[in-house]
Amino acid sequence: MNTRGITLQLPITVSDDEARLLFAVKLYEVGRASLGQAARMAGFSKRAFMEILGRYNVPVFNYPPDELERELQS
């Protein structure tokens, strides 16, 4: 994974850890980071990160409806 340093000015109400977590959740949600990458970025185990995804209503498994239907029928 590429690492780059960036500097952001966050509102005082947002901690660095919260920003890192939200960024990791969003990268996972849009498919730009794997579960493992996003979990590491946020500083959590995969299992803990999966639970966090649930709190943000981000599905852990993102199957297109037609693919899910085929899986269920096999």
C-alpha positions in Angstrom: 0.0 0.0 0.0 1.3 3.4 -0.8 1.8 5.7 2.1 1.7 9.5 1.8 1.7 12.1 4.4 -1.0 14.7 4.3 -1.9 17.5 6.7 -5.5 18.3 7.4 -7.0 21.0 9.5 -9.9 19.4 11.4 -12.6 21.0 13.3 -11.8 21.0 17.0 -14.7 18.5 17.6 -13.1 15.9 15.3 -10.1 14.0 16.7 -7.3 12.5 14.6 -8.4 9.0 15.5 -12.0 9.7 14.5 -10.9 11.3 11.2 -8.7 8.3 10.4 -11.5 5.9 11.2 -14.1 7.7 9.1 -11.6 7.9 6.2 -10.9 4.2 6.4 -14.7 3.4 6.5 -15.3 5.5 3.4 -12.4 4.0 1.5 -13.7 0.6 2.3 -17.3 1.5 1.4 -16.3 2.8 -2.1 -14.0 -0.1 -2.8 -10.7 1.7 -2.7 -9.3 -0.3 0.3 -9.7 -3.9 1.3 -11.1 -4.8 4.7 -7.6 -5.6 6.0 -6.2 -2.3 4.6 -9.0 -0.2 6.0 -8.8 -2.0 9.4 -5.1 -1.4 9.7 -5.5 2.2 8.6 -8.1 2.8 11.4 -6.0 0.9 13.9 -8.4 -2.0 14.5 -8.5 -5.8 13.9 -10.6 -7.0 11.0 -13.2 -8.3 13.4 -13.5 -5.0 15.3 -13.5 -3.0 12.0 -16.4 -5.2 10.7 -18.4 -4.3 13.8 -17.6 -0.6 13.2 -18.8 -0.9 9.6 -22.1 -2.2 10.9 -22.5 0.9 13.1 -22.1 3.1 10.0 -24.5 0.9 8.0 -21.7 -0.1 5.6 -22.1 -3.7 4.4 -19.1 -6.0 4.9 -20.1 -8.1 1.9 -21.1 -6.1 -1.1 -22.8 -8.4 -3.6 -24.7 -7.1 -6.6 -28.4 -8.3 -6.3 -28.1 -10.6 -9.3 -24.9 -12.3 -8.0 -26.4 -12.7 -4.6 -29.5 -14.4 -6.2 -27.3 -16.8 -8.1 -25.4 -17.7 -4.9 -28.6 -18.3 -3.0 -29.9 -20.6 -5.7 -26.8 -22.8 -5.9 
